[in-house]
Amino acid sequence: MRECISIHVGQAGVQIGNACWELYCLEHGIQPDGQMPSDKTIGGGDDSFNTFFSETGAGKHVPRAVFVDLEPTVIDEVRTGTYRQLFHPEQLITGKEDAANNYARGHYTIGKEIIDLVLDRIRKLADQCTGLQGFLVSTAVVEPYNSILTTHTTLEHSDCAFMVDNEAIYDICRRNLDIERPTYTNLNRLISQIVSSITASLRFDGALNVDLTEFQTNLVPYPRIHFPLATYAPVISAEKAYHEQLS
């Protein structure tokens, strides 16, 4: 198998992760409690979606994901939300105080206290994989300073980074989806559609971009210039979609 482990960091990362896993479950017919009525073979791990879900002996599908935040409120929403039974409690990791969007607090001081625990949980997830192909990290950079400070880390340690601009997504929500005042929920749902489309080739049978190294080969011209721009069309509201022919 070619498994992917998703790591969702911080408030935005966790909320985008929430939207993504909700969508993955809908796409694969997995219920909020992790059961999959259409999958009759319990423990049969040869399906393509097993790159993102691991199946337990009881036939429950558990996301290969870790949610990390330095303060508990956002992950508590996952713990009490609709999909609370989907995630293993050990996959939801919280600290006591947040970094207040301060890069140094997140990277050097408070982040350091929690990093060993996070690595241990990721190691456990990696142990369950037969052929781990890589990690998908969802996070957000709020302040301009932070984005400059994190550029070095992103250049050195990640192989491919898809950038998303909040302002552009606000515009899409207003212009294409007719939402007067878009909320972060609207933004995250749209981002999850994009992430789902990018990862669809990993989760369903197909010939192109079957694993993460192929993404790198097909999309990255030079190792340090690994910031492809994701474009998505058509973006259309549910009401209009019923009445338009989309070819």
NORQUI-V450387 format. One record per backbone hydrogen bond with DSSP energy under -1.0 kcal/mol. NH is the residue of the N-H (numbers start at 0). CO is the residue of the C=O. Records with the same first field share a line. If there is no record, write none. Layout:
NH: CO  CO
This chain:
3: 50
4: 133
5: 63
6: 135
7: 65
8: 137
9: 67
13: 9
14: 10
15: 11
16: 12
17: 13
18: 14
19: 15
20: 16
21: 17
22: 18
23: 19
24: 20
25: 21
26: 22
27: 23
29: 24
30: 34
33: 30
38: 35
39: 37
43: 40
49: 46
50: 47
51: 48
52: 48
53: 61
55: 59
58: 55
60: 33
61: 53
63: 51
64: 62
65: 5
66: 90
67: 7
68: 92
75: 71
78: 74
79: 75
83: 80
85: 82
90: 87
91: 88
92: 66
94: 68
101: 98
105: 101
106: 102
107: 103
108: 103
109: 104
110: 104
114: 110
117: 113
118: 114
119: 115
120: 116
121: 117
122: 118
123: 119
124: 120
125: 121
126: 122
128: 125
132: 2
135: 4
137: 6
146: 142
147: 143
148: 144
149: 145
153: 149
154: 150
155: 151
156: 152
157: 153
160: 225
168: 164
169: 165
170: 166
171: 167
172: 168
173: 169
174: 170
175: 171
176: 171
178: 172
186: 182
187: 183
188: 184
189: 185
190: 186
191: 187
192: 188
193: 189
194: 190
195: 191
196: 192
197: 193
198: 194
201: 198
202: 198
203: 199
214: 210
215: 211
216: 212
217: 213
218: 214
219: 215
224: 221
225: 223
240: 236
241: 237
242: 239
